[in-house]
Amino acid sequence: MNDSTKPILTEQSQPQQERLFYLEFRLYFLGHANRSDLQKRFGLKESSASRDIALYKKLAPENVVYDYGIKSYIPQESFTPLYAYTATQVLTALTHGFGDDYAGPKYPEIATEAPSQSPLPSIHILAALTRAIHKGQSLSIEYYGEMKGRKELVIVPHALINSGTRWLVRAYDRLNQQFDDFVINRVVSTGGESDQPEVAELMESDTQWNQITEIRLKPHPALPFPDAIAQEFGLRDGVLTMTCRSALKGYLMAQWSVDVGSSPATEPGKFEFWLQP
């Protein structure tokens, strides 16, 4: 096939691109793909699935070869993906099932477990919060605090937060006149959307949220083999440098087992990192 007749990936339709992407994903990360995979995923007829595979072979002739033993296409050693992938995208697909559609159940492609899972928010509470965020409105809530019990609040929410162990909403608290984080599963009930917020209650006025902090972490000195941490996280010059919103720094320190003391603790194994002063 000469260059003038070879199909061009970017000229394919969106539905076609989705099918080609799924086909390549299975080849790249699962090691095989066939017509039935496309048929089950997209509800295609056998002839349509065959055309998709033929198109992929024209786009990337050096990528696949048919294995008659398993009756599937497999990647060749010369395989070079047509699409770009991110680790987050791949791990999400492998863990929860592929695709962004909601018709039908999702099944993981390979066995994957996540022992530290965030309790999922109540859907109707979540919906009220996200509506208020999207519309830029305040919201009355009944909130169950661990120190003061139930209380009525009016908040102006502007973002959701996954701390690694819980889902929270970042919002302006009119009672205490400050921005704070509220655990979504502690919201007992919500009222209707209220008035339009003042400028001082909006995200752009949330100083801690908008301030980006640089964090420098070192393998904890008490570890017997700190080079293991350097290898795992790809440290450069023995330091892991990250940035995060100042409002989220505490969550990051807890999630990454960081010793935030001015002098590192002497107990080995309690921390993996030490926050460089």
For each residue, the residues with C-beta under 8 A, 3 or more apart:
1: 5 6 58 61
2: 5 6
3: 6
4:
5: 1 2
6: 1 2 3 58 59
7: 11 12 55 58 59
8: 11 12
9: 12 17 20 59 82
10:
11: 7 8
12: 7 8 9 16 17 20 55
13: 16 17
14: 17 18
15: 18 19
16: 12 13 19 20 52 55
17: 9 12 13 14 20 21
18: 14 15 21 22 42
19: 15 16 22 23 38 41 42 44 52
20: 9 12 16 17 23 24 52 55 56 59 82 83
21: 17 18 24 25 83
22: 18 19 25 26 37 38 41 42 98 99
23: 19 20 26 27 33 37 38 52 53 56
24: 20 21 27 28 56 60 63 81 82 83
25: 21 22 28 29 30 83 85 90 93 98
26: 22 23 29 30 32 33 37
27: 23 24 30 31 32 33 63 64 73 74 75 79
28: 24 25 75 79 81 85
29: 25 26 90 94 109
30: 25 26 27 33 109 110
31: 27 74 75
32: 26 27 67 70 72 73 74
33: 23 26 27 30 37 38 53 72 73
34: 37 38 53 71 72 73
35: 38 39 46 49 50 53
36: 39 40 49
37: 22 23 26 33 34 40 41
38: 19 22 23 33 34 35 41 42 44 48 49 52 53
39: 35 36 42 43 44 45 46 49
40: 36 37 43
41: 19 22 37 38 98 99
42: 18 19 22 38 39
43: 39 40
44: 19 38 39 48 49 52
45: 39 48 49
46: 35 39 49 50
47: 50 51
48: 38 44 45 51 52
49: 35 36 38 39 44 45 46 52 53
50: 35 46 47 53 54
51: 47 48 54 55
52: 16 19 20 23 38 44 48 49 55 56
53: 23 33 34 35 38 49 50 56 57 73
54: 50 51 57 58
55: 7 12 16 20 51 52 58 59
56: 20 23 24 52 53 59 60 63 64
57: 53 54 60 61 63 64
58: 1 6 7 54 55 61
59: 6 7 9 20 55 56 82
60: 24 56 57 63 64 80 82
61: 1 57 58
62: 76 78 79 80
63: 24 27 56 57 60 75 76 78 79 80 81 82
64: 27 56 57 60 73 74 75 76 79
65: 73 74 76
66: 72 73 74
67: 32 70 71 72 73 74
68: 71
69:
70: 32 67 74
71: 34 67 68
72: 32 33 34 66 67
73: 27 32 33 34 53 64 65 66 67
74: 27 31 32 64 65 66 67 70
75: 27 28 31 63 64 79
76: 62 63 64 65 79
77:
78: 62 63
79: 27 28 62 63 64 75 76
80: 60 62 63
81: 24 28 63 84 85
82: 9 20 24 59 60 63
83: 20 21 24 25
84: 81
85: 25 28 81 89 90
86: 89 90
87: 90 91
88: 91 92
89: 85 86 92 93
90: 25 29 85 86 87 93 94
91: 87 88 94 95 112
92: 88 89 95 96
93: 25 89 90 96 97 98 99 109
94: 29 90 91 108 109 110 112
95: 91 92 108 112 114
96: 92 93 106 108
97: 93 105 106 107 108 109
98: 22 25 41 93 106 109
99: 22 41 93 106
100:
101: 104
102:
103:
104: 101
105: 97
106: 96 97 98 99
107: 97
108: 94 95 96 97 111 112
109: 29 30 93 94 97 98
110: 30 94
111: 108
112: 91 94 95 108
113:
114: 95 117
115:
116: 164 165
117: 114
118: 162 163 164 165 166 167
119: 166 167 185
120: 167
121: 125 126 167 184 185
122: 125 126 184 185 187
123: 126 127
124: 127 128
125: 121 122 128 129 184 185 187 189 190
126: 121 122 123 129 130 184
127: 123 124 130 131
128: 124 125 131 132 139 190
129: 125 126 132 133 139 157 160 169 184 187 190
130: 126 127 133 134 160
131: 127 128 134 135 137 193
132: 128 129 135 136 137 138 139 156 157 193
133: 129 130 136 157 158 159 160 169
134: 130 131
135: 131 132 193
136: 132 133 196 197 202
137: 131 132 156 193 194 195 196 197
138: 132 154 155 156 174 193 194 195 196 197 201
139: 128 129 132 154 155 156 157 190 191 193 194
140: 152 153 154 190 191 192 194
141: 152 153 154 155 182 187 188 189 190 191
142: 150 151 152 153 187 188 189 190
143: 150 151 152 153 182 186 187 188
144: 149 150 186 187 188
145: 148 149 150 151 186
146:
147:
148: 145 151
149: 144 145
150: 142 143 144 145 188
151: 142 143 145 148 175
152: 140 141 142 143
153: 140 141 142 143 173 174 175
154: 138 139 140 141 174 175 194
155: 138 139 141 169 171 172 173 174 182
156: 132 137 138 139 171 172 174 197 201 202
157: 129 132 133 139 169 170 171
158: 133 170 171 172 202 203 206 209
159: 133 169 170 203 209
160: 129 130 133 167 168 169 170 184
161: 167 168 169 170 181 248 251
162: 118 166 167 168
163: 118 166 167 168 248 251 254 255
164: 116 118 251 254 255
165: 116 118 255
166: 118 119 162 163 183 184 185
167: 118 119 120 121 160 161 162 163 183 184 185
168: 160 161 162 163 181 182 183 184
169: 129 133 155 157 159 160 161 181 182 184
170: 157 158 159 160 161 179 180 181 206 209 247
171: 155 156 157 158 179 180 181 182
172: 155 156 158 178 179 197 200 201 202 205 206
173: 153 155 176 177 178 179 180 182
174: 138 153 154 155 156 177 201
175: 151 153 154
176: 173 180
177: 173 174
178: 172 173
179: 170 171 172 173 206 208 209 247
180: 170 171 173 176
181: 161 168 169 170 171 247
182: 141 143 155 168 169 171 173 186 187
183: 166 167 168 186 187
184: 121 122 125 126 129 160 166 167 168 169 187
185: 119 121 122 125 166 167
186: 143 144 145 182 183
187: 122 125 129 141 142 143 144 182 183 184 190
188: 141 142 143 144 150
189: 125 141 142
190: 125 128 129 139 140 141 142 187
191: 139 140 141 194
192: 140
193: 131 132 135 137 138 139
194: 137 138 139 140 154 191
195: 137 138
196: 136 137 138
197: 136 137 138 156 172 201 202
198: 201 202
199: 202 204 205
200: 172 205
201: 138 156 172 174 197 198 205
202: 136 156 158 172 197 198 199 205 206
203: 158 159 206 209 210
204: 199 210
205: 172 199 200 201 202
206: 158 170 172 179 202 203 209 210 247
207: 210 211 246
208: 179 211 245 246 247
209: 158 159 170 179 203 206 245 246 247
210: 203 204 206 207 245
211: 207 208 245 246 247
212: 243 244 245 246
213: 243 244 245 246 249
214: 241 242 243
215: 241 242 243 244 249 252 275
216: 239 240 241 275 276
217: 239 240 241 242 256 258 273 274 275 276
218: 221 238 239 240 273 274 276
219: 223 226 227 229 230 235 238 272 273 274
220: 223 226 229 259 264 265 271 272 273 274
221: 218 226 264 274
222: 264 265 266 267 268 269 270 271
223: 219 220 226 228 229 268 269 272
224: 268
225: 228
226: 219 220 221 223 229 230
227: 219 230 231
228: 223 225 231 232
229: 219 220 223 226 232 233 235 272 273
230: 219 226 227 233 234 235 238
231: 227 228 234
232: 228 229
233: 229 230 240
234: 230 231
235: 219 229 230 238 239 240
236: 239 241
237:
238: 218 219 230 235
239: 216 217 218 235 236 276
240: 216 217 218 233 235 273
241: 214 215 216 217 236
242: 214 215 217 252
243: 212 213 214 215
244: 212 213 215 248 249 252
245: 208 209 210 211 212 213 248 249
246: 207 208 209 211 212 213 249
247: 170 179 181 206 208 209 211
248: 161 163 244 245 251 252
249: 213 215 244 245 246 252 253
250: 253 254
251: 161 163 164 248 254 255
252: 215 242 244 248 249 255 256 258
253: 249 250 256 258 260 275
254: 163 164 250 251 257 258
255: 163 164 165 251 252
256: 217 252 253 272 273
257: 254 270 271 272 273
258: 217 252 253 254 271 272 273 274 275
259: 220 264 265 270 271 273 274 275
260: 253 275
261: 264 265 274
262: 277
263:
264: 220 221 222 259 261 271 274
265: 220 222 259 261 270 271
266: 222
267: 222 270
268: 222 223 224
269: 222 223
270: 222 257 259 265 267
271: 220 222 257 258 259 264 265 274
272: 219 220 223 229 256 257 258
273: 217 218 219 220 229 240 256 257 258 259
274: 217 218 219 220 221 258 259 261 264 271
275: 215 216 217 253 258 259 260
276: 216 217 218 239
277: 262
